[in-house]
């Protein structure tokens, strides 16, 4: 119930978002008509259509994306015709004849009293196909949950509740607008001019959506950002986890719950399948990770070291590999990654997120510390606090009767990408290249799932990036169609990583990296040389830049000398 309330409030707040501007003319185009027969059916059509389209977009795959694109084109044509009918009464009379015959009248001539509920609902459907609300914290939470949990009644209900919230605030605006419109007609005789002005605004709205302003420029504007308010609402319903307290020597660890089942694993590597009952009597460390996650990679040296140090004293370490990208579901890819990373303890492949859901987990990486009775006694989200983690392991082993435990804390001597981050609080954020979660893109509108010639803007501001060359941008990656394509990012951080993979043919892809237009020299990463040269040979995280001095702002440029490369996400350290 709390999540439903949160979804509804998030929808209500969309009226303050700049992304609502392109659809407002379509809503107000009928503000002079009875609300129950026009405004309400239109808003219901909009809400239901958006909920269904958003569900399909989140879980339905590329076919749903293409279907929605065609629907948007049809909707833009329909609404453009609506705008023209508002501009010209003669055009309205001419165009309404076939639509009346079909029972789908776009508009009626001024003074007509046969307003159609059906035509209002059809207008709402068209608006719902075009509406692309800014993905603030609440909508982001709903769409992420939809993608994770798949199609379900709950998914659609949450998205419908969100759109119902938006319809509520729009309904209030529509009622107020209708009263203002009626007052102007009575007092100023300006009804005809207002109708024409609305027609112009409708056409402007169609043009803005056709140019991608609803998902581009308006998303980046902060005219009346609701992000802070939404985040407060999210935190009120689901508070952010508090930092783990520093444990005092001898202080008992609380019981946080029982260890869930491991039966949902799709496959096991480095071990026969393990079960929760069979692990009773052992101290267990469960590490949720995925092999292209830089935070997971930086935590791995400590997890490996703990497994080696305490394996003869009753500790069992289990890596639960929960994939973020589709390629991380491949057992062969994971097997190669754990070999390259030196992971020799059992790894459960959690491709269906069954174990993830059992633990109610939300983060990569997360460590759960479990005692010999199968009780979760401690957990830690993210990197860091490794000494505290080792103290927990030692305390649980001591409770289990283990004596003469090795002393001191592990010193894994991490190298390359496994080295801890710089700690720079101003470093660039994780940035996804696929359109489903893309942010800070400065190259105009993304042609989703279609080949397109992209061009870099004249300049980039901090944390902006762009594409150059012929690319196909998919939900979770961008794939290069022709050699010579580039990605440019103005970033801040000591390290720059990019998750890359070769094309479907598996052929290696050569690339060349530049920093501020020059070869990186001593600032090259472990996957490039001083001249900036490297090769994409597999689907993984590549460290391309490690600044030798500091973590200042730089302009990163990677050019791919062969076609087919897939780019997924940037991370920084």
DOKEDO-754066 format. One record per residue (C-alpha): x, y, z. Coordinates in Angstrom, 2 decimals, always signed. Layout:
        px        py        pz
         X         Y         Z
...
//
This chain:
        px        py        pz
     +0.00     +0.00     +0.00
     +2.87     +2.40     +0.79
     +4.41     +1.75     -2.63
     +1.05     +2.44     -4.30
     +0.77     +5.72     -2.41
     +4.34     +6.59     -3.41
     +3.59     +5.83     -7.07
     +0.45     +7.98     -6.97
     +2.26    +10.95     -5.38
     +5.05    +10.64     -7.94
     +2.47    +10.91    -10.70
     +0.84    +13.94     -9.09
     +4.21    +15.70     -9.03
     +4.73    +15.29    -12.78
     +2.70    +18.44    -13.45
     +5.67    +20.37    -11.99
     +8.10    +18.65    -14.36
     +9.17    +20.30    -17.64
     +8.54    +16.99    -19.44
     +4.78    +17.54    -19.07
     +4.91    +20.71    -21.20
     +4.57    +19.06    -24.66
     +1.32    +17.27    -23.74
     -0.37    +20.19    -21.95
     -1.74    +21.68    -25.21
     -3.45    +18.34    -26.01
     -5.04    +18.33    -22.56
     -6.23    +21.96    -22.69
     -7.52    +21.62    -26.25
    -10.82    +20.42    -24.73
    -10.87    +22.66    -21.68
    -14.02    +24.42    -22.96
    -16.06    +21.21    -22.92
    -17.87    +19.31    -20.14
    -15.27    +17.58    -17.98
    -17.16    +14.30    -17.41
    -17.74    +13.69    -21.15
    -14.42    +15.02    -22.45
    -11.70    +15.72    -19.91
    -12.22    +12.60    -17.79
    -12.36    +10.08    -20.71
     -9.28    +11.71    -22.25
     -7.27    +11.50    -19.02
     -8.36     +7.91    -18.41
     -7.29     +6.97    -21.93
     -3.96     +8.68    -21.39
     -3.35     +6.97    -18.02
     -4.26     +3.46    -19.19
     -2.28     +3.76    -22.41
     +0.83     +5.03    -20.63
     +0.66     +2.22    -18.06
     +0.39     -0.46    -20.75
     +3.10     +1.05    -22.95
     +5.47     +1.52    -20.00
     +4.94     -2.10    -18.92
     +5.71     -3.38    -22.41
     +8.72     -1.09    -22.76
    +10.15     -2.35    -19.47
     +9.63     -6.06    -20.02
     +8.48     -6.69    -23.57
    +11.71     -6.50    -25.54
    +12.56     -4.78    -28.81
     +9.28     -5.72    -30.53
     +7.39     -3.60    -27.99
     +9.78     -0.70    -28.57
     +9.16     -0.81    -32.32
     +5.40     -1.09    -31.85
     +5.42     +1.94    -29.57
     +7.47     +3.93    -32.10
     +4.86     +3.29    -34.80
     +2.12     +4.18    -32.33
     +3.86     +7.47    -31.54
     +4.04     +8.35    -35.24
     +0.32     +7.69    -35.69
     -0.47     +9.65    -32.53
     +1.56    +12.64    -33.74
     -0.36    +12.66    -37.03
     -3.70    +12.46    -35.19
     -2.79    +15.28    -32.81
     -1.38    +17.43    -35.62
     -4.76    +17.13    -37.34
     -6.39    +18.13    -34.04
     -4.24    +21.26    -33.96
     -5.22    +22.18    -37.50
     -8.93    +21.73    -36.69
     -8.55    +24.16    -33.81
     -6.92    +26.68    -36.14
     -9.55    +26.47    -38.88
    -13.30    +25.88    -38.48
    -13.56    +25.06    -42.21
    -10.83    +22.44    -41.92
    -12.54    +21.08    -38.80
    -15.82    +20.70    -40.69
    -14.12    +18.95    -43.60
    -11.98    +16.58    -41.57
    -14.66    +15.68    -39.05
    -16.95    +13.99    -41.57
    -15.06    +10.68    -41.95
    -14.15    +10.64    -38.25
    -17.75    +11.09    -37.23
    -18.62     +8.17    -39.49
    -15.99     +6.07    -37.76
    -17.14     +7.18    -34.30
    -13.74     +8.67    -33.63
    -14.30    +12.41    -34.07
    -11.18    +14.41    -33.36
    -13.06    +17.61    -32.68
    -16.48    +19.09    -33.10
    -17.38    +22.45    -34.61
    -17.82    +25.23    -32.10
    -21.29    +25.15    -30.57
    -21.96    +21.50    -31.38
    -23.60    +19.60    -28.55
    -22.82    +16.01    -29.59
    -19.41    +15.67    -27.89
    -18.22    +12.08    -28.10
    -16.84    +10.28    -25.07
    -15.19     +7.89    -27.48
    -13.35    +10.63    -29.37
    -12.11    +12.11    -26.09
    -10.81     +8.70    -25.00
     -9.13     +8.26    -28.40
     -7.39    +11.60    -27.93
     -6.24    +10.38    -24.51
     -4.82     +7.20    -26.06
     -2.85     +9.30    -28.55
     -1.54    +11.50    -25.73
     -0.59     +8.43    -23.68
     +1.47     +7.11    -26.60
     +3.40    +10.37    -26.77
     +3.87    +11.15    -23.09
     +7.45    +10.55    -21.92
     +7.65    +11.77    -18.31
    +11.02    +12.66    -16.81
    +12.37     +9.58    -15.03
    +12.70    +10.95    -11.52
    +13.49     +8.77     -8.49
     +9.94     +7.41     -8.19
     +9.39     +6.50    -11.86
    +12.94     +5.14    -12.00
    +12.14     +2.90     -9.03
     +8.96     +1.63    -10.72
    +10.61     +0.96    -14.09
    +13.60     -0.77    -12.49
    +11.23     -2.99    -10.52
     +9.28     -3.77    -13.70
    +12.45     -4.75    -15.56
    +13.64     -6.88    -12.64
    +10.36     -8.64    -11.82
     +8.95     -9.01    -15.33
     +5.41     -8.56    -16.57
     +2.82     -8.92    -13.83
     -0.43     -7.47    -12.56
     +1.56     -5.69     -9.83
     +3.87     -4.05    -12.40
     +0.95     -2.69    -14.44
     -0.96     -1.65    -11.30
     +1.99     +0.43    -10.04
     +2.45     +2.14    -13.41
     -1.31     +2.70    -13.68
     -1.30     +4.25    -10.21
     +1.56     +6.54    -11.24
     -0.30     +7.65    -14.37
     -3.50     +8.07    -12.33
     -1.61    +10.52    -10.10
     -0.56    +12.47    -13.17
     -4.14    +12.42    -14.46
     -5.38    +13.78    -11.13
     -3.17    +16.86    -11.25
     -3.95    +17.36    -14.94
     -7.67    +17.05    -14.20
     -7.43    +19.83    -11.61
     -5.58    +22.01    -14.12
     -8.14    +21.14    -16.79
    -11.12    +22.11    -14.60
     -9.46    +25.42    -13.71
     -8.53    +25.99    -17.35
    -12.10    +25.32    -18.45
    -13.44    +27.95    -16.07
    -10.89    +30.49    -17.27
    -11.73    +29.66    -20.89
    -15.47    +30.10    -20.28
    -14.87    +33.42    -18.48
    -12.82    +34.74    -21.41
    -15.53    +33.76    -23.88
    -18.18    +35.59    -21.88
    -16.27    +38.71    -20.92
    -13.97    +39.28    -23.87
    -15.56    +37.41    -26.73
    -12.16    +35.85    -27.26
    -13.24    +32.22    -27.60
    -12.25    +31.96    -31.27
     -8.80    +33.44    -30.63
     -8.23    +31.21    -27.61
     -9.20    +28.18    -29.71
     -6.72    +29.17    -32.39
     -4.01    +29.78    -29.81
     -4.60    +26.28    -28.47
     -4.29    +24.96    -32.02
     -0.90    +26.64    -32.36
     +0.20    +25.20    -29.01
     -0.91    +21.70    -30.05
     +1.17    +21.94    -33.23
     +4.12    +23.25    -31.20
     +3.71    +20.30    -28.82
     +3.73    +17.82    -31.73
     +6.83    +19.48    -33.18
     +8.60    +19.39    -29.79
     +7.90    +15.67    -29.41
     +8.92    +14.95    -33.03
    +12.27    +16.65    -32.36
    +12.77    +14.66    -29.16
    +12.64    +17.66    -26.85
    +10.39    +15.74    -24.45
    +13.08    +13.12    -23.83
    +16.09    +15.36    -24.44
    +16.29    +19.05    -23.57
    +13.24    +19.15    -21.26
    +14.55    +16.17    -19.30
    +17.75    +18.06    -18.55
    +16.09    +21.36    -17.66
    +15.59    +22.16    -14.00
    +12.67    +24.60    -14.29
    +10.89    +23.06    -11.33
    +12.78    +19.90    -10.53
    +10.86    +17.43     -8.41
    +13.85    +15.15     -7.86
    +14.50    +16.31     -4.31
    +10.85    +16.01     -3.28
    +10.55    +12.58     -4.90
    +13.71    +11.32     -3.21
    +12.35    +12.42     +0.17
     +9.17    +10.46     -0.54
    +11.17     +7.39     -1.56
    +13.27     +7.63     +1.59
    +10.15     +7.99     +3.72
     +8.73     +4.74     +2.33
    +12.01     +2.91     +2.00
    +14.70     +4.67     +4.05
    +18.23     +4.46     +2.73
    +20.25     +1.91     +4.67
    +22.06     +3.45     +7.62
    +25.85     +3.05     +7.75
    +26.90     -0.04     +9.62
    +27.90     +0.73    +13.19
    +31.49     +0.09    +14.21
    +31.42     -3.15    +16.17
    +33.05     -3.24    +19.59
    +35.11     -6.18    +20.70
    +32.93     -8.78    +22.39
    +29.68     -7.05    +21.46
    +27.04     -9.62    +20.41
    +25.83     -9.48    +16.83
    +22.06     -9.15    +16.33
    +20.02    -11.75    +14.46
    +18.69    -10.16    +11.25
    +16.80    -13.19     +9.95
    +17.34    -16.66     +8.54
    +19.41    -17.46     +5.49
    +17.08    -17.87     +2.46
    +17.20    -20.80     +0.08
    +19.89    -21.17     -2.59
    +17.70    -23.47     -4.68
    +16.97    -20.77     -7.27
    +20.50    -20.83     -8.68
    +20.48    -21.62    -12.41
    +23.97    -23.16    -12.27
    +26.95    -23.54     -9.96
    +30.61    -22.95    -10.80
    +33.60    -24.20     -8.79
    +31.27    -26.43     -6.77
    +28.42    -28.88     -6.80
    +25.10    -27.22     -5.87
    +25.01    -26.09     -2.24
    +21.90    -25.86     -0.09
    +21.03    -23.81     +2.96
    +20.36    -26.84     +5.21
    +23.67    -28.45     +4.20
    +25.57    -25.32     +5.25
    +24.38    -25.54     +8.87
    +27.41    -25.82    +11.12
    +29.46    -23.54     +8.86
    +30.00    -19.81     +8.99
    +28.92    -18.51     +5.58
    +29.74    -15.30     +3.71
    +27.39    -14.62     +0.78
    +28.72    -12.04     -1.68
    +26.25    -10.64     -4.25
    +28.23     -9.42     -7.25
    +28.40     -9.26    -11.03
    +31.61     -9.39    -13.01
    +31.35     -6.07    -14.91
    +30.55     -4.06    -11.75
    +33.57     -1.96    -10.75
    +32.48     -1.78     -7.10
    +32.28     -5.58     -7.02
    +35.68     -5.89     -8.66
    +37.26     -3.59     -6.06
    +35.73     -5.63     -3.21
    +36.82     -9.00     -4.64
    +40.44     -8.97     -3.37
    +39.15     -8.92     +0.21
    +36.55    -11.61     -0.38
    +39.17    -13.85     -2.03
    +41.61    -13.19     +0.82
    +39.00    -14.03     +3.48
    +38.12    -17.26     +1.67
    +41.78    -18.33     +1.58
    +42.60    -17.23     +5.14
    +39.66    -18.88     +6.92
    +38.71    -21.82     +4.66
    +40.36    -24.28     +7.07
    +38.58    -22.74    +10.06
    +34.97    -23.29     +9.04
    +34.26    -20.36     +6.68
    +32.41    -20.99     +3.41
    +32.36    -18.11     +0.92
    +29.66    -18.17     -1.77
    +29.58    -15.70     -4.62
    +26.04    -15.12     -5.91
    +26.46    -13.78     -9.43
    +23.35    -11.69    -10.20
    +23.76    -10.23    -13.72
    +23.14     -6.59    -14.58
    +23.55     -6.94    -18.36
    +22.28     -9.74    -20.60
    +25.78    -10.92    -21.53
    +26.50    -11.57    -17.85
    +23.92    -14.37    -17.91
    +26.19    -16.48    -20.12
    +27.79    -19.26    -18.02
    +30.80    -19.24    -20.36
    +31.32    -15.51    -19.82
    +31.05    -15.88    -16.04
    +33.36    -18.91    -16.03
    +36.00    -16.94    -17.94
    +35.58    -13.94    -15.66
    +36.02    -15.90    -12.43
    +39.10    -17.58    -13.89
    +40.56    -14.20    -14.88
    +39.70    -12.73    -11.48
    +41.10    -15.68     -9.50
    +37.79    -16.61     -7.86
    +38.13    -20.21     -6.66
    +35.25    -20.45     -4.17
    +31.69    -21.59     -5.12
    +29.72    -19.25     -7.39
    +25.95    -19.54     -7.83
    +24.57    -18.11    -11.07
    +21.42    -16.23    -10.09
    +20.16    -15.43    -13.60
    +16.52    -15.39    -12.48
    +17.28    -13.25     -9.38
    +15.67    -15.92     -7.20
    +18.38    -15.75     -4.51
    +18.54    -11.95     -4.85
    +14.80    -11.72     -4.14
    +15.05    -14.23     -1.28
    +17.53    -11.97     +0.49
    +15.55     -8.85     -0.51
    +18.84     -7.57     -1.82
    +19.14     -4.24     -3.63
    +22.84     -3.55     -4.25
    +26.04     -4.77     -5.90
    +28.10     -5.71     -3.97
    +26.44     -6.79     -0.72
    +27.96     -9.10     +1.89
    +25.79    -11.20     +4.22
    +27.46    -12.85     +7.23
    +25.68    -16.01     +8.43
    +26.34    -18.08    +11.56
    +26.38    -21.85    +12.03
    +22.65    -21.86    +12.85
    +21.79    -20.36     +9.47
    +21.03    -16.91    +10.91
    +22.04    -13.68     +9.19
    +24.02    -11.77    +11.80
    +25.41     -8.85     +9.80
    +25.37     -7.34     +6.32
    +27.25     -4.63     +4.46
    +26.33     -2.74     +1.28
    +29.00     -1.58     -1.17
    +32.74     -1.29     -0.82
    +34.77     -0.52     +2.28
    +34.75     -1.34     +6.00
    +36.78     -4.47     +5.31
    +38.35     -4.63     +8.76
    +34.89     -4.58    +10.31
    +33.84     -7.38     +7.94
    +36.80     -9.49     +9.00
    +36.00     -8.82    +12.66
    +32.50    -10.20    +12.04
    +33.94    -13.33    +10.41
    +36.28    -13.90    +13.35
    +33.49    -13.32    +15.88
    +31.17    -15.83    +14.18
    +33.97    -18.39    +13.91
    +34.78    -17.91    +17.58
    +31.11    -18.44    +18.47
    +31.31    -21.68    +16.48
    +34.12    -22.91    +18.72
    +37.03    -22.20    +16.38
    +40.27    -21.46    +18.19
    +43.74    -20.34    +17.12
    +42.37    -18.20    +14.30
    +44.93    -16.42    +12.10
    +45.71    -12.95    +13.42
    +45.77     -9.57    +11.74
    +43.77     -8.23     +8.81
    +44.14     -9.31     +5.20
    +46.27     -7.10     +2.96
    +45.32     -8.29     -0.53
    +47.63     -5.96     -2.50
    +45.06     -5.17     -5.18
    +46.25     -4.18     -8.65
    +44.72     -2.70    -11.77
    +40.95     -2.25    -11.67
    +40.81     -3.93     -8.24
    +42.57     -0.99     -6.56
    +40.24     +1.02     -4.30
    +38.65     +4.13     -5.81
    +40.10     +7.60     -5.42
    +37.38     +8.69     -3.04
    +36.84    +11.91     -5.01
    +33.27    +12.97     -4.10
    +33.02    +14.98     -7.33
    +33.88    +12.12     -9.68
    +31.49    +11.50    -12.54
    +28.49     +9.24    -11.91
    +27.95     +5.81    -13.38
    +26.58     +6.45    -16.86
    +24.66     +4.00    -19.04
    +24.94     +4.17    -22.82
    +21.72     +2.29    -23.69
    +18.59     +4.44    -23.99
    +16.71     +2.70    -21.17
    +18.85     +4.37    -18.51
    +20.88     +6.91    -20.48
    +21.61    +10.23    -18.77
    +23.66    +13.32    -19.63
    +23.58    +12.49    -23.37
    +24.41    +15.62    -25.36
    +24.06    +14.35    -28.92
    +20.41    +15.20    -29.59
    +17.66    +12.61    -29.79
    +18.49     +8.89    -29.63
    +16.98     +6.89    -32.51
    +16.02     +3.94    -30.35
    +16.82     +0.54    -31.93
    +17.45     +2.09    -35.36
    +20.74     +2.76    -37.15
    +21.49     +6.49    -37.05
    +24.33     +8.84    -37.93
    +25.22    +10.65    -34.71
    +27.25    +13.85    -34.49
    +29.06    +15.30    -31.51
    +28.02    +18.74    -30.24
    +30.49    +21.60    -30.51
    +31.31    +21.34    -26.82
    +30.51    +19.24    -23.78
    +29.98    +20.40    -20.22
    +31.02    +18.38    -17.18
    +29.60    +14.81    -17.18
    +28.09    +15.14    -20.66
    +28.84    +12.60    -23.38
    +27.99    +12.01    -27.01
    +28.27     +9.60    -29.93
    +29.83    +10.16    -33.35
    +29.36     +7.85    -36.31
    +26.70     +5.32    -37.24
    +25.31     +3.54    -34.16
    +22.27     +1.54    -33.12
    +21.30     +2.43    -29.56
    +19.58     -0.50    -27.83
    +17.96     -0.51    -24.35
    +21.20     -1.45    -22.54
    +23.97     -0.70    -25.05
    +25.00     +1.13    -28.21
    +26.39     -0.92    -31.10
    +28.67     +0.54    -33.78
    +27.63     -0.10    -37.39
    +30.66     +1.33    -39.21
    +34.34     +1.64    -38.33
    +35.50     +5.02    -37.09
    +32.72     +5.62    -34.58
    +33.56     +7.48    -31.37
    +32.30     +8.09    -27.85
    +33.37    +11.29    -26.12
    +32.85    +12.04    -22.40
    +33.89    +15.06    -20.32
    +34.55    +13.32    -17.01
    +36.10    +13.79    -13.62
    +37.85    +10.95    -11.79
    +41.13     +9.13    -11.40
    +39.87     +6.08    -13.29
    +37.59     +5.72    -16.29
    +36.12     +2.30    -17.04
    +33.83     +1.31    -19.88
    +31.94     -1.99    -20.18
    +32.48     -3.16    -23.75
    +31.95     -6.25    -25.86
    +32.63     -7.32    -29.45
    +29.81     -7.74    -31.95
    +27.72    -10.86    -32.41
    +30.44    -12.38    -34.61
    +32.89    -12.22    -31.69
    +35.63    -10.59    -33.78
    +38.06     -8.39    -31.81
    +37.55     -4.64    -32.14
    +40.56     -2.33    -32.08
    +40.26     +1.08    -30.45
    +42.30     +4.20    -29.75
    +41.88     +6.43    -26.68
    +42.69    +10.13    -26.37
    +42.75    +12.48    -23.36
    +42.23    +16.15    -24.19
    +43.03    +15.29    -27.80
    +46.36    +13.56    -27.04
    +47.60    +10.05    -26.32
    +47.11     +9.26    -22.61
    +50.79     +8.55    -21.88
    +51.27     +7.78    -18.19
    +47.51     +8.22    -17.66
    +46.63     +5.07    -19.63
    +44.62     +2.29    -18.00
    +45.44     -1.38    -17.67
    +43.58     -2.16    -20.93
    +45.37     +0.49    -23.03
    +48.99     +1.36    -23.73
    +50.67     +4.75    -23.51
    +49.61     +5.52    -27.10
    +45.99     +4.79    -26.17
    +45.72     +1.59    -28.20
    +43.69     -1.42    -27.07
    +41.45     -4.24    -28.26
    +37.98     -5.41    -27.20
    +38.20     -9.19    -27.05
    +35.36    -10.10    -24.72
    +32.34     -8.74    -22.85
    +33.70     -7.18    -19.69
    +34.75     -3.99    -17.94
    +37.80     -2.27    -19.49
    +39.97     +0.15    -17.53
    +40.88     +2.79    -20.12
    +42.21     +5.67    -18.01
    +44.05     +5.87    -14.70
    +45.32     +9.39    -14.11
    +48.74     +9.30    -12.52
    +48.22    +12.64    -10.79
    +44.90    +13.50     -9.23
    +41.39    +13.12    -10.61
    +40.75    +16.38    -12.44
    +38.29    +17.00    -15.27
    +39.41    +15.69    -18.66
    +37.94    +15.13    -22.12
    +37.93    +11.40    -22.95
    +37.66    +10.25    -26.57
    +37.59     +6.62    -27.74
    +37.58     +5.79    -31.46
    +36.80     +2.26    -32.62
    +38.80     +1.18    -35.66
    +36.54     -1.79    -36.42
    +32.73     -2.08    -36.49
    +30.51     -4.14    -34.20
    +31.58     -3.00    -30.74
    +28.92     -2.82    -28.02
    +29.28     -0.12    -25.33
    +27.26     -0.56    -22.12
    +28.22     +1.71    -19.22
    +30.88     +4.08    -17.87
    +32.08     +3.91    -14.27
    +34.65     +6.09    -12.54
    +37.00     +5.79     -9.60
//
